[in-house]
């Protein structure tokens, strides 16, 4: 819930503005129905409440300001939606056919993209007006590509308001076409349920529809939100990382107190992922305060786990280093016990996800330990580095193998320079261990 920062929302708004401009040009082009459409734009539908767009504030200096910015962004109705709402249904359906034809004849993805975006927005507008009738009309569209865009968009929109009906439509889709649709359906369903009836309604629908491996979508949580109630109702039923992160940024001790017993209860491993949950709260704690306060808090919480459980948590921290700054990760490593620090370094050096962070943590170790980790990692990645020429004659390496080999080689070449390895140390690092 890859997924969702204010910056990303601003980028999305930019894309929507581009589509709005495209739609504006289409509305004023010389098409057979353009005159009627232009007239329709001057008159709002009497049975539809007016929509207004909020203006963005660029004054996002702190967490509170960022939260207010996020809330305003979620309330914005894209300009093209405002225009579509004023178009009579027959004219809108005619435009859908026109854009569908343009989509199918587009010479490139970039040329097709605005037409696809229009079809998605128009399908949702039709559903809001006509409900089931809109889906029936969309499902009868001759072109499979256009039909999927229209029907999938309606299913996603309906999931928020009429989840059982949307699930019925989803079940009738061709399995090969439901990849991301299923995820978007579930995200829309949970958002709608939380808005209508809160966590209990979301839990009811998850159980009723037997939904699995859900991820709670990123959202704005108002001041005073009942995160504890959300956790109690949905822990084990959905991935709550996003909500836990918001909770811990506001009240890290409260969030930790709520999940602590579940993290320590090994019978609840299906309910809560200890490593992922700990990392989420640690990251939020570091955002809530600076490293000087957040690091001691994190190491104290880690120390509550028995030694045999800590490697799994440290592995998760190492696997998500992109979420922690190099400074925070290094400060955290320094504060760990020698055993835990070596565990963290060992995971990092085998992954090669981020060289700078890995090197920074390795520098906190005694040189002998650092060299041992490099040697162990070199042995793990030996097959990537050595694309054996003899074997390659009968089994040529793919471009992916070549790229992987180059990345691994660069990691160790940079390490030689970073740590000023002597020729003897380089030889020991590259030597194959006795089996």
Buried (B, 14 or more C-beta within 10 A) or exposed (E): BEEBEBEEBBEEBEEBEEBBEBBBEBBEEEBEBBEBBEEBBEEBBEEEEEEEEEEBEEEBEEEEBBBBBBEBBEEBEBBBBBBBBBBBBEBBBBBBEBBBEBBEEBEEEEEBBBBBBBBBBBBBBBBBBBBEEBBEBBBEBEBEBBBBBBBBBBBBBBBBBBBEBBBEBBEEBEEEEBEEBBBBBBBBBBBBBBEEEBBBBBBEBBEEBEBEEBBBBBBBBEEEBEBBEBBEBBBBBBBBBBBBBBBBBBBBEEBBEBBBEBBEEEEBEEEBBBBBBBBBBBBBBBBBEEBEEBBEBBBEBBEEBEEEBBBBBBBBBBBBBEBBBBEBBBBBBEBBEEEBBBBBBBBBBBBBBBBEBBBBBBBBBEEEBBBBBBBBBBBBBEEBBEBEEEEEEEEEBEEEBEEBBEBBBEBBEEBBEBBEBEEEBBEBBBEEEEE
